[in-house]
Amino acid sequence: MSTIYLVAVALLGLAAWAGYVNYRSRRMRKAMETVTAAIVDYFARSRVAVSAGCIAAGTPRTPSFIAFVESEPLKRFRYSHIVEASLIDHIQRKTGLQVEKVYWRFPLSARPGGDATAPAASTPDDYVAEGLSRLKTGHDYEVEEGSWGDFEQALKPGGTERDTD
């Protein structure tokens, strides 16, 4: 008789553990949906349509997430690390959940006629067209910011080489 009780207790414990694992899984899925909805809501305020998703990166006791954001290549996302910091703060305030990292994807969709480099006529931002036109013109130089030391070095005779001393 005690063997039957032992088997019943073991089965009850196994059922309780399976229920707990199922509960934890549902809770994590719900948290991922909440983070994804907060990301879409954040960008909807500025009228930018994005596709978003996330995966769990932390432990069940201290959940954290890695977010994935896909959007058209817009000029306002040129400095995406600034947008990322603001997005992480927004998600923390709105949901209480922590996002560790945000990965961005700016796909260029294929255009009709097979020319994937042609700018889209419906693109509200000319960022992609600007970059592609620079590639097509074939300039051999680019203008960049430099330090004052680099400028002074360039003014010296034979100033293209740097001092190695």
N, C-alpha and C positions, 0 to 999 in steps of 0.2 A: 504494500500500500504506500509506503514512503517513497518508492521509486516513481509511482505515478505522480505524487505531489512534486517531486523533484523535477520531473519532465514538464509538468504544468508550469512550475515557476520559471524554468528555463525558457519555455515557449512564451510566457508572458513577458519576461525580460527582453527576449528577442523582438517581440512585437512592439514593446515600448521603445526600444532602440531604433527600430525601423521607422516608427512614427516620429521620433525626434529628428532623425536624419531627413525625413520627408518635410517636416516643418521648417528645418533650417534651410533646406533647398528652396522651398517656396518663399521664405523670407528674403533670401539672397536674390532670387529672380525679381521679386517685387522691388527691392532696393535698386537693382539694375534698371528696371523700367522707370523708376522715379528719377534716377540720374539722367537717363536718356531724355525723358520728358523735360527736365530742367534745362538741358542743353538746347533742345529745340526751342523752348520758350525764350531762352536768353537771346538767341539769334532772331527770333520772330519779332522781338521788340524793335530791331533795327531793319526789319523787312528783308532779311536774308534767309533764303530757304536752304537749310542744311539737312544732310542725312547724318544721323548720329547713332552711336552704339557704345557699349562699354563692356568690360569684363572685370570680374572680381580679382583683386590682387592681394588683399589682406586675408586675415584669418576670420572665421565666423564671429569671434569675440570683438575684433577691431576691424570691421570691414573697410576696405578702401578699394578704389576702382581706377582703371585705366580707361580713358575715354578716347573714342575715335570720331573725328568730325570730318565730313566730306562736303566740300562746297566748290562753287565755281571759283576760279582764281580771280579774286578781286583785289584791287590795290589796297583797300583798307586792311587786308590780312597780310600785308607785306611784313609787318612787325607782329607776327602772330604770337610771339612770346608775351607781349603786353596784353593781348586779347586773352591769352591762356591764363594769365594771373587773375584777370578780372573774372573770367569764367569760373575758375576754381573757387574764388571767393563767393561768387553768386550761388554756386551749388551748395557750398558750406552753409551759407546763411539761409537758403530756401529749404534745404532738405535735411541739414545736419549731417550729411554724409561727406566723406573725404575723397577727393579725386587726387591721385598722385601725379599723373601725367596726362597730357593731351597730345594725341598724334593727329596731324593734319594731313589731308589728302586733297589735292586740287587737280582733279583729272581734266584732261583736254579731250573732249568728245570728238569722235570722227565726224567730219563734215560730209555732206552729200557731194558726190563727184570724186571721192577718194582723197581729197586734199585735207589732211588732218591739221595742217598748219594755218589754214585760212581762218581769219577771225570770224566769230559768229556774228551775224547781223543783229541778233536779239540780245547780245551781251550788254548789260547796262553800264559796265565798267570797261574802259579801253586798256586796261592793264596788260592783258594778253596780247592785244593787237600792237601795243607799244613795244613789248619785248620781241615779238616776232618780226616787226618791221626793222628793228635794230639788227636782228640776225640776217635779214635779207639784204640790207644795204652793204654789208661786208666791210665796215670800218675796221681799220687795223689797230685802233687805239680806243681806250676808254678813259673817261675822266673819273678820278677817284679822290677821296680826301687823303691828305697826307699830313705828317707832322711838320712842325717848323724846322726841326733838325734835318729832315729829308730835303726841305726846300733849300736850306743853307748849303747842304752837301751838293745839291744839284747846281748851285751857283758857282762853286769852286771849279777851277780848271780841271778837267778830267773827273768831274763830279759824278759820273755815272756809277763808279765803283764805290763801295762803302769801305770805310776804314775798318781794318780787322784788328788794330792795336788796342 
